[in-house]
């Protein structure tokens, strides 16, 4: 329904161990990765936008000044991304009907993609609207309120993909170009994405 409240949860708490520095604070196309991800969520009309922080949380929070978002501290961030997913879903306001989960290190995801997920969800009873890239499921993923309890109950070693797998048959799927899947784990990834964004 058009009046449904769809929030955003940007996961930005990780250690960035393979990158050698906090990738959330790396600039790509004139903006840090975390700021770019949050601006994408805001541009797509998500409300509220939560940003799950952990590693160097104060530096990441400082980078978000001036943006209409709320930082959520994940004290368990060193145990993996799934702790951040759980923290973000647990922090959602009670009147949230769905949440789009985005990763801070996927700068090729844009607001148009997020809006398409939201629009597809609003016209359907599906519990999920998922993104696929050449058949690979990856964020952004929209989770409806119907599966929030499952996400909140995940233990640190569990995975949001388990919830996707459980409900895949009922999910809406939106396909995007494979190259949009690029996430930044290592310095070589960074150079490739910078070249792509500068050429756009």
C-alpha positions as CSV (number, residue, x, y, z in Angstrom):
1,X,0.0,0.0,0.0
2,X,1.3,3.5,-0.8
3,X,1.2,4.6,2.9
4,X,3.6,1.9,4.1
5,X,6.6,3.0,5.9
6,X,9.8,1.7,4.4
7,X,13.0,2.3,6.4
8,X,16.6,2.0,5.4
9,X,19.4,0.2,7.2
10,X,22.9,0.9,6.0
11,X,25.5,-1.6,7.3
12,X,28.8,0.2,7.9
13,X,30.3,-1.4,11.0
14,X,32.9,-3.8,9.6
15,X,36.6,-4.1,10.3
16,X,37.7,-3.7,6.6
17,X,40.6,-6.0,7.3
18,X,41.3,-6.9,3.7
19,X,41.3,-3.2,2.6
20,X,43.9,-2.2,5.3
21,X,42.0,0.9,6.2
22,X,38.4,1.7,7.2
23,X,36.7,1.6,3.8
24,X,33.6,3.4,5.0
25,X,35.9,6.5,5.1
26,X,37.5,6.1,1.7
27,X,36.4,8.7,-0.9
28,X,35.0,7.5,-4.2
29,X,33.7,10.0,-6.7
30,X,34.2,12.9,-4.2
31,X,32.3,11.3,-1.3
32,X,33.1,8.7,1.3
33,X,31.6,5.3,0.9
34,X,29.4,5.6,4.0
35,X,28.1,9.1,3.0
36,X,27.4,7.9,-0.5
37,X,25.4,4.9,0.8
38,X,23.4,7.0,3.2
39,X,22.6,9.6,0.5
40,X,21.4,6.8,-1.8
41,X,19.0,5.6,0.9
42,X,17.8,9.1,1.6
43,X,17.4,9.9,-2.1
44,X,15.3,6.8,-2.5
45,X,12.9,8.1,0.1
46,X,13.6,5.6,2.8
47,X,12.5,6.9,6.3
48,X,14.0,6.6,8.8
49,X,17.5,5.7,7.7
50,X,19.6,3.9,10.3
51,X,23.3,3.5,9.9
52,X,24.8,0.6,11.8
53,X,28.3,1.6,13.0
54,X,31.0,-0.3,14.9
55,X,34.7,-0.1,13.8
56,X,35.9,3.5,14.4
57,X,32.3,4.4,15.1
58,X,33.1,8.0,16.1
59,X,34.9,8.7,12.8
60,X,32.0,7.2,10.8
61,X,29.4,9.2,12.8
62,X,31.4,12.4,12.1
63,X,31.2,11.6,8.4
64,X,27.4,11.6,8.6
65,X,27.0,15.1,10.0
66,X,24.3,17.0,8.3
67,X,22.5,13.9,7.0
68,X,19.1,12.9,8.2
69,X,20.0,9.5,9.6
70,X,20.4,7.8,13.0
71,X,23.6,5.9,14.0
72,X,23.0,2.5,15.7
73,X,26.0,1.1,17.5
74,X,26.7,-2.6,17.0
75,X,29.0,-3.6,19.8
76,X,29.4,-7.1,18.3
77,X,30.6,-5.9,14.9
78,X,33.9,-7.9,15.1
79,X,31.8,-11.1,15.0
80,X,30.6,-10.4,11.4
81,X,28.1,-8.6,9.2
82,X,25.1,-10.6,10.4
83,X,25.4,-9.0,13.8
84,X,25.0,-5.6,12.1
85,X,21.9,-6.8,10.2
86,X,20.4,-8.0,13.4
87,X,21.2,-4.7,15.2
88,X,19.7,-2.6,12.4
89,X,16.5,-4.6,12.3
90,X,16.2,-4.5,16.1
91,X,16.5,-0.7,16.1
92,X,13.7,-0.1,13.6
93,X,10.7,1.9,14.9
94,X,7.7,-0.3,15.7
95,X,5.6,1.2,12.9
96,X,8.0,0.2,10.2
97,X,6.4,-1.9,7.5
98,X,9.6,-2.9,5.7
99,X,13.3,-2.1,5.6
100,X,15.8,-2.0,2.8
101,X,19.2,-3.2,3.8
102,X,22.1,-1.7,2.0
103,X,25.9,-2.3,2.3
104,X,28.2,0.7,2.8
105,X,30.7,-0.8,0.4
106,X,28.5,-1.1,-2.7
107,X,28.8,2.3,-4.4
108,X,27.3,1.3,-7.7
109,X,23.9,0.7,-6.0
110,X,21.9,3.8,-6.7
111,X,18.6,5.3,-5.5
112,X,16.8,4.2,-8.7
113,X,17.5,0.5,-7.7
114,X,16.3,1.1,-4.2
115,X,13.1,2.9,-5.3
116,X,12.3,0.0,-7.7
117,X,12.5,-2.5,-4.8
118,X,10.1,-0.3,-2.7
119,X,7.7,0.1,-5.6
120,X,7.6,-3.6,-6.3
121,X,7.0,-4.4,-2.6
122,X,4.1,-1.8,-2.3
123,X,2.2,-3.6,-5.1
124,X,2.6,-7.1,-3.6
125,X,2.0,-9.2,-0.5
126,X,5.6,-10.6,-0.8
127,X,7.7,-10.8,2.3
128,X,10.9,-9.9,0.4
129,X,12.0,-7.9,-2.6
130,X,15.5,-9.0,-3.5
131,X,18.2,-7.9,-6.0
132,X,19.9,-10.4,-8.2
133,X,23.1,-9.8,-10.2
134,X,23.7,-12.4,-12.9
135,X,21.7,-14.8,-10.7
136,X,23.6,-13.9,-7.4
137,X,21.4,-12.6,-4.6
138,X,22.9,-9.5,-2.9
139,X,21.8,-6.2,-1.3
140,X,19.9,-4.0,-1.5
141,X,17.3,-6.4,-0.2
142,X,13.9,-5.3,1.2
143,X,12.5,-7.3,4.1
144,X,8.9,-6.9,5.0
145,X,7.7,-6.7,8.6
146,X,6.5,-10.3,8.3
147,X,10.2,-11.5,8.5
148,X,11.5,-9.0,11.1
149,X,11.2,-11.5,13.9
150,X,13.3,-14.1,12.0
151,X,16.0,-11.5,11.4
152,X,16.0,-10.3,15.0
153,X,16.4,-13.9,16.2
154,X,19.5,-14.6,14.1
155,X,22.5,-15.6,16.2
156,X,25.9,-14.2,15.4
157,X,26.8,-17.1,13.2
158,X,23.5,-17.2,11.3
159,X,23.0,-15.3,8.1
160,X,20.3,-13.1,6.6
161,X,20.6,-15.3,3.5
162,X,18.9,-18.0,5.5
163,X,15.8,-15.8,5.7
164,X,16.0,-15.1,2.0
165,X,16.4,-18.8,1.2
166,X,13.4,-19.7,3.4
167,X,11.1,-17.2,1.6
168,X,12.7,-17.2,-1.9
169,X,9.7,-18.8,-3.5
170,X,7.5,-15.9,-2.3
171,X,10.0,-13.2,-3.0
172,X,9.9,-10.5,-5.7
173,X,13.2,-10.5,-7.7
174,X,14.6,-7.6,-9.5
175,X,17.6,-8.3,-11.8
176,X,20.5,-5.7,-12.1
177,X,23.6,-5.8,-14.3
178,X,26.3,-8.0,-12.9
179,X,28.8,-5.2,-12.6
180,X,26.6,-3.3,-10.2
181,X,27.4,-6.0,-7.6
182,X,30.9,-4.7,-7.1
183,X,31.8,-4.3,-3.4
184,X,35.0,-3.0,-2.1
185,X,37.1,-5.5,-0.2
186,X,40.6,-4.9,-1.5
187,X,42.6,-2.0,-3.0
188,X,42.2,-3.4,-6.5
189,X,38.4,-3.3,-6.2
190,X,38.7,0.4,-5.2
191,X,40.6,1.4,-8.4
192,X,38.2,-0.5,-10.6
193,X,35.1,1.2,-9.1
194,X,36.8,4.7,-9.1
195,X,37.5,4.2,-12.8
196,X,33.9,3.2,-13.5
197,X,32.4,6.1,-11.6
198,X,34.7,8.7,-13.2
199,X,33.7,7.4,-16.6
200,X,30.0,7.6,-15.9
